[in-house]
Amino acid sequence: MSDLNLIEFHASSTPALSGSARVPGDKSISHRSIMMGSIAEGTTEVEGFLEGEDALATMNAFRALGVNIEGPDNGKVKVHGVGMHGLKAPRQVLDCGNSGTSMRLMSGLLAGQDFDCMLTGDSSLGKRPMKRVIDPLLLMGARIESQEGGRPPLHIHGRTSLKAIDYVLPMASAQVKSCVLLAGLYAEGTTTVTEPAVTRDHTERMLRGFGVEVVTDGATASVKGGQSLKATKIDVPSDISSAAFFMVAASIAPDADITLKHVGLNPTRTGVIDILKLMGANIELSNHAEVGGEPVADVRVRSAALKGIEIPESLVPLAIDEFPVLFVAAANATGRTVLTGAEELRVKESDRIAVMAHGLQKCGIDAEPTEDGMIIQGLGQVDGLRYKATSIESQGDHRIAMSFSVAAIRAEGTMVIHGAQTVDTSFPGFVALANSLGMKVQSVRKG
Ligand code: S3P
């Protein structure tokens, strides 16, 4: 999938963006709603579910594990939970597609079952490190086989009794934390995870929504095994990671005033707003509310003269998925932007440091990749267009494709983005929504 060019985006410059839009549901929360709804007692009703390929891969996997799931129908899903011990051995390999979240969280949940299963994925996922979840699960007594270097596919052997661990994560990863906590539900004793920096806490929040006691203290979270989940209602907010593309688009367009509605503003996810504000962005929040334990608000963004900054390392885990498009913001800012402490970007759907630096350089931007970040010399406030359009390979990474669609706003010529079908993993309807706000992106089917 990642090497194919089924869809190309042709994106070009635009001076003005306006209007309001609601981007699709949060990916992290959508995955978790299916996983937790499946092992809960009773029927969980979900609204605002993200109908993107990644979350659908999780849904299909749980159907293969014997869970009756209705929908998605316009974002509505009903998960008829089977309880903690009601999942059934799947007849087929569970295909996680492009989704690291599916594979890593499901590994934890499936390590505690009384059957074996196999987890696989596409060629991008096939290259991603799974040792980070295998290591703690082995410590808990799980039996897992992987390919060389801890790569997928994973063979998870059931019928093992898991024991609780006290685990200090070697990297700031919500996926690893969540994997261990989900396995902890099936373990004897209390499982504790401590992370080197706070990462997204949707698992902890949602487990509580399902009636599970989760104890948190700073960067530590604990869960006692043997608790059961009670079905609940989940209203999925719009994904701040999808909204981020338009936050940057509106900031760099010469004449923009847009509002993004009902955006999830969980404080473990708002690094992109903090970073853009440090760069001088004009962002205003209104209509604050709380849905299902998650804060939301409308986000108004207007054009601004961005300036380069040294990005505080403390914000890195809180904006980890937004750096591809933040690099585009940096390219359009006045002066130098320096990112450090972000080596995790090298093991996302693509090596986002290498792929973004290469693409920006092709546009004529001075972008120097470093081991753990990037140094970008922004082109700043010039009238008209700032750099040249080029051709980009998405490398099986949705956020690369969307970031260069945003970069096109200030490019001379047409940005041709190959392999853009990958955008459907997280943001179905991206092109229509982008165009409704005034961006110029065309989706061209190839072959
Ligand atoms: C996610 C956690 C992050 C993020 C990913 C989704 C999650 O990954 O990059 O898109 O839903 O827990 P890491 O936890 O590996 O940083």
Residues whose N, C-alpha, C, O or C-beta is under 5 A from the ligand:
A	BS01	S3P	S28 T101 A172 S173 A174 Q175 V176 I320 D321
